[in-house]
Amino acid sequence: MIKIDGSFLEGGGQILRTSLALSALTGNAFTIEGIRKGRSKPGLRPQHLHAARAAQQLCDADISGDSPNSQELVFRPGRLESKNLSVDIGTAGSITLLMQSLLLPAALGGKDITITLRGGTDVKWSQSYDYFKNILLRNVEPFAHSESELVRRGYYPKGGGEVNVTFRPRFRLSDYEDFSECLSQLRKELPEMNLDKRGELKAIEGISHASSKLKGVPERQARQAQKALEKLECPVSIRTEYSDSLCPGSGITLWAVFSKEIWPVRLGGDSLGERGKRAESVGKQAAGNLLKQIESDAPVDKYLADQLLPLTLFLPSARYKASEITPHCRTNIYVTEKFLPVKFSADENFISLERIKS
């Protein structure tokens, strides 16, 4: 039984989400204590509960401690079996954060799978839906073909957003004797990840959005962002859209596209609207966030750096430079090293995966 300290470093829900994903894949049971111990409302919130129960369905796990506000959870996975899922968080809890528990098991589990998620698509303290679709999922392509459909945006406080995500695995864990055999085969077939440098900046793309009642807001956000990005002297294309959301809200996500042959190089920046915040300020802030990532000269932004870690486990080698190594990133290193005989080094914004023979 692997023991996880839920209060390690930033002590957030990511510790649980990564543990669930790796447990479902490897078949290793774990117990976690001190879940979100340092937060103002410690323990399991609705988003975390639904993540645990969704992962449970994927691998027929025996689970205990899955109750509201619980700070301890035990997860004993069975055999991973791909199956379609429908998960309704019931609040504005982040859909994209919940997917961190399901992405790898869905991409490697076996049959094609569609996951329907309801909750918040664009909420504070999480990656936006458009970042998830246009940056994170691009890095999953070597493992599985993916398609993501946005049915409706979900803003705070009512949520009600809906997303369908489909995975068509290129490798199937069910085809192998055990996880170790699958891991060995993937390391022979998948490409190395060497993202020390990035190529030429090709374009800036983005989506500016708002609830249908906020007429003109997406356009104002987009215009201000485009103005702030003019100094880059590259094509800028920001699409605007409206959604029949359950409550008012807006946001804008931007991403910079660089030339790269194997692994995609895309840096992201976003901003959310809120009461009293002008649409122009939202657009300017998103552009500023993106410019900061571009100016770092790194091929991986600080939001992606921690999410790449579990993916690198299946590669023959991995090394990448991040714009910043955040507490989130170091927390994910801690969890990942608990489940597999690997070691990461994280120095001077470079993250490298080392092998350790068991």
Protein Blocks (a to p, Z undefined) as FASTA:
>chain_A
ZZddfkgojlpaklmmmmmmmmmmnopacddehihklpmbgcjdfklmmmmmmmmmmnop
acehiaghiabdcddddddddddddddehpacdfklmmmmmmmmmmmnmpacddddeddf
bdghiacfklmmmmmmmmmmmmoccddddfbdcddfklopacddddddfbdfklpmblml
mmmmmmmmpccdddfbccddfbdcddddddfklghklmmmmmmmmmmmmmnopacddddd
ddddfbdcdddddddddddfklccdddddddddehiafklmmmmmmmmmmmmmmnopabd
fklmmmmmmmmmmpmbdcdddfbdcfklmmmmmmmmmmpccddddeehiacdddddZZ
